[in-house]
């Protein structure tokens, strides 16, 4: 085989190699990457992503992820997620190694839980609904917070009304909502259960109200701790630990001044 023929075959091999890499990326979670040619590093096909292109793709994926949640995610939440995405991409020097679908899910979850009206979902529940790994979502949430900090953007405190969700799922009369809100406000005022998340504290408060007022289901059967566990996805042992370790010693003060049941 002559030298010229070998030269052309090498070129054909390079062409086929780059065409294979440049094929359409149907999976939104495919890593953005660079390839190396004989002329040095270059980005391939749809992987040639600058900040604007990455942001555009991320916004499309945010909408796609939000669609999986149905009416739980409103237009305002998607708009806020788009704003957070702009801040995130503004802080990125390159997009290599980014799982775009997971990133979009993390940004949407942050917008849904830190801005009104708020979505009362824990990250593991959210991950199941959007079919993502909650550990990877948390990883990108941490990156998002760091990106926001570098730009002086501070996330507001989470807005997640777990009490309303638990009451609705358990079919507890809404007249008890005011009492539960009062207890939650008192817990935050006294700073007890600070290490526990809102989901756990809210589940414990629901159980406290059920026990105090001896609430019953529509079937006239009493509520059980297992019922609260089922709707809150919080282990019974965790609810008991929150009550005995954090709330029981302050119970009189927590109940003090609670509204009457109408």
Secondary structure, DSSP 8 states (H G I E B T S, - for coil): --HHHHHHHHHHHHHHHHHHHTS----TTS-B-EEEETTEEEE-GGG---HHHHHHHHHHHHHHHHHHTGGGS-HHHHHHHHHHHHHHHHT-S--BT--HHHHHHHHHHHHHHHSTT-----HHHHHHHHT--HHHHHHHHHHHHHHHHHTT---------HHHHHHHHHT--GGGHHHHHHHHHHHHHHTTTTTS-HHHHHHHHHHHHHHHHT-B-TTS-B--HHHHHHHHT--HHHHHHHIIIIIGGGHHHHHTT-----
